[in-house]
Amino acid sequence: MYGEGIIKGMAETAKNFFQSYTDEERLTTVQYPEERLPLSPATRNFPFLVFDNDPEKGLRCVACKICEKECPPQCIYIILERDEKGKPKKHPKVFDIDISVCMSCQICVEVCPFDAIKMDQVYELSRTDRFEGLLLHKTDLRKPNEYFHEIHPAEAAEVDDRLNEEKAKAAAKAAAAAAAVGKAPAAAPLAGGATSPAATKPTLAKSVEPTGATTSAAAAPPETKAA
């Protein structure tokens, strides 16, 4: 029949139109901001820094600057903290992210070897100042590990398991090294606090005479002097 496909298409369109007013699953209009839809765990926006227990000393970031080097738009700025003598402390003194440049590519998360930076779900970041207001500092970026578990529970649990496993391996390695040091033989002390040479020097193996020798040099008869 001519025009049958058009009739079926218009019928499907009409059905969807009326269901959008009657079917509860089709009523997708949300009275924002009073009503909010739950976000998927896969939702990502701009990065944030993870810390354990203490907001400053518990930061996982060690200021290795890998994320700063690998960031495509170069929106991350890090300064390593140093002590009074100039020795590095493996802690970021400055950690800034310019979210006006950041494109939420997640490369900084993928290259971080310490699981210190993750992607956030916060999207209400409007500012009246489009310069300094969009430059997030370390105090703005750091968030606890509990928050990480709230927004990305599966990923956070995987990260915690991996970190705990690494800590257990390091502790076992340190315990094995301490046990090896404790089992090492000590030198035998002599009178006056001296150390026995036998306890410090290896014993040399005795030489073995060849099987063909039957008479030693000490057992040879003395030479007869001419009269």
C-alpha positions in Angstrom: 0.0 0.0 0.0 1.3 3.4 -1.0 2.2 5.6 2.1 2.0 2.7 4.5 5.5 3.4 5.9 4.6 7.1 6.5 1.4 6.1 8.4 3.3 3.7 10.7 6.0 6.4 11.4 3.3 9.0 12.3 1.6 6.5 14.5 4.8 5.8 16.4 5.4 9.5 16.8 1.9 10.1 18.1 2.3 7.2 20.6 5.5 8.7 21.9 4.0 12.1 22.1 1.1 11.0 24.3 3.2 8.7 26.5 5.5 11.7 27.3 2.5 13.1 29.2 1.1 10.0 30.7 4.0 7.5 31.3 5.9 8.2 34.5 9.1 6.8 33.0 8.8 9.3 30.1 8.3 12.3 32.4 12.0 13.4 32.4 11.5 17.1 33.2 13.3 17.9 36.5 12.6 21.0 38.5 16.3 22.0 38.8 17.9 23.1 41.1 15.3 21.9 43.6 15.3 18.5 42.0 18.4 16.7 40.8 18.9 13.5 39.0 21.5 11.1 40.4 24.8 11.1 38.6 26.3 7.9 37.1 29.6 6.7 38.7 31.2 7.1 35.3 30.4 10.9 35.3 33.6 13.0 35.4 34.3 16.7 35.4 37.4 18.4 36.7 40.1 16.7 38.8 40.6 16.8 42.5 43.3 15.7 44.9 42.8 12.8 47.3 44.0 12.8 50.9 44.0 10.3 53.7 43.0 11.5 57.2 44.9 14.8 57.2 44.2 17.4 54.5 47.8 18.6 54.3 50.1 15.8 55.5 47.8 13.1 54.2 47.9 14.2 50.5 48.8 11.3 48.3 50.5 13.7 45.8 54.3 13.7 46.0 54.8 16.5 43.5 56.5 14.3 40.9 55.0 16.6 38.2 54.2 13.8 35.8 50.6 15.1 35.5 51.9 18.6 34.8 54.2 17.3 32.0 51.5 15.1 30.4 48.6 17.5 30.6 47.8 18.4 26.9 46.5 22.0 27.6 49.1 22.6 30.3 46.6 23.7 32.9 48.4 22.2 35.9 51.0 24.1 37.9 53.0 22.4 40.7 55.8 23.7 42.9 57.7 21.1 45.1 58.0 21.9 48.8 61.5 22.1 50.3 62.8 22.4 53.8 65.1 25.2 55.2 68.2 23.4 53.7 66.6 23.1 50.3 66.0 19.4 50.5 62.8 18.2 48.7 60.0 17.0 51.0 58.0 15.0 48.4 55.0 17.3 49.0 53.4 20.0 46.8 53.8 23.5 48.0 51.6 24.8 45.2 49.2 22.7 43.1 46.9 24.8 40.8 44.5 23.8 38.0 43.0 26.3 35.7 39.6 24.9 34.9 39.0 27.5 32.3 41.6 25.6 30.2 41.1 22.1 31.5 39.2 19.8 29.1 38.6 16.9 31.5 40.5 14.5 29.4 41.5 12.4 32.5 45.1 12.0 31.3 46.4 13.3 34.6 44.5 10.5 36.4 45.9 7.8 34.1 49.5 8.8 34.4 49.6 9.4 38.2 51.5 6.5 39.8 50.2 7.3 43.3 46.4 7.5 42.7 46.6 11.0 44.1 44.4 12.8 41.5 40.9 11.7 40.4 38.0 13.1 38.4 35.3 14.9 40.3 31.5 15.2 39.5 31.0 18.8 40.5 29.7 20.8 37.6 28.3 24.0 39.3 31.5 26.0 39.0 30.2 29.3 37.7 32.2 32.3 38.8 31.9 36.1 38.5 35.6 36.3 37.9 36.7 34.4 34.8 40.4 34.8 35.6 41.3 34.2 39.3 37.9 32.6 40.0 38.6 29.7 37.7 42.0 29.0 39.0 41.6 26.3 41.7 44.4 26.1 44.3 45.5 23.1 46.5 43.0 24.1 49.2 40.2 24.0 46.7 41.2 20.7 45.1 41.9 18.4 48.1 39.1 16.1 49.2 39.1 13.1 51.5 39.2 9.5 50.4 35.7 9.1 51.8 34.4 11.5 49.2 36.2 9.5 46.5 34.3 6.4 47.8 31.0 8.3 47.5 31.3 9.4 43.9 33.3 6.4 42.5 32.7 3.5 44.9 34.0 0.7 42.6 37.1 2.5 41.6 37.9 3.7 45.1 37.6 0.2 46.5 40.0 -1.1 43.8 42.5 1.6 44.6 42.3 0.9 48.3 42.9 -2.8 47.8 45.9 -2.1 45.6 47.4 0.4 48.0 46.9 -2.0 51.0 48.5 -4.8 49.0 51.5 -2.6 48.2 51.8 -1.6 51.9 51.7 -5.3 53.0 54.4 -6.2 50.5 56.6 -3.4 51.7 56.1 -4.4 55.4 56.9 -8.0 54.6 60.0 -7.0 52.7 61.2 -4.8 55.6 60.5 -7.6 58.1 62.5 -10.1 56.0 65.4 -7.7 55.8 65.4 -7.1 59.5 65.3 -10.9 60.1 68.2 -11.4 57.8 70.2 -8.8 59.7 69.4 -10.5 63.0 70.5 -14.0 61.8 74.0 -12.7 60.6 76.9 -14.3 62.7 78.6 -11.9 65.0 82.4 -11.7 65.5 83.7 -13.4 68.6 85.3 -10.8 71.0 88.7 -11.4 72.6 90.3 -10.1 75.7 90.5 -6.3 75.6 87.6 -5.9 73.2 89.6 -7.2 70.1 87.9 -9.4 67.5 89.0 -12.8 66.7 90.6 -13.0 63.2 89.0 -16.5 62.8 85.6 -15.0 63.1 86.2 -12.3 60.6 88.4 -13.9 58.0 87.4 -16.9 55.9 89.2 -20.2 56.5 91.5 -21.1 53.7 91.3 -24.7 52.3 94.3 -26.9 52.9 96.3 -27.9 49.8 96.2 -31.5 48.8 99.4 -33.2 47.6 99.2 -34.9 44.2 98.6 -38.7 44.4 101.8 -39.5 42.6 104.1 -38.1 45.3 105.2 -40.9 47.8 108.0 -39.1 49.7 107.7 -35.6 51.2 110.6 -33.2 51.1 111.0 -33.4 54.9 111.4 -37.2 54.8 114.1 -37.2 52.1 117.5 -38.6 53.4 120.3 -36.1 53.8 122.9 -35.8 51.1 126.3 -37.6 51.7 129.2 -35.2 51.8 132.3 -36.2 49.8 135.2 -37.2 51.9 
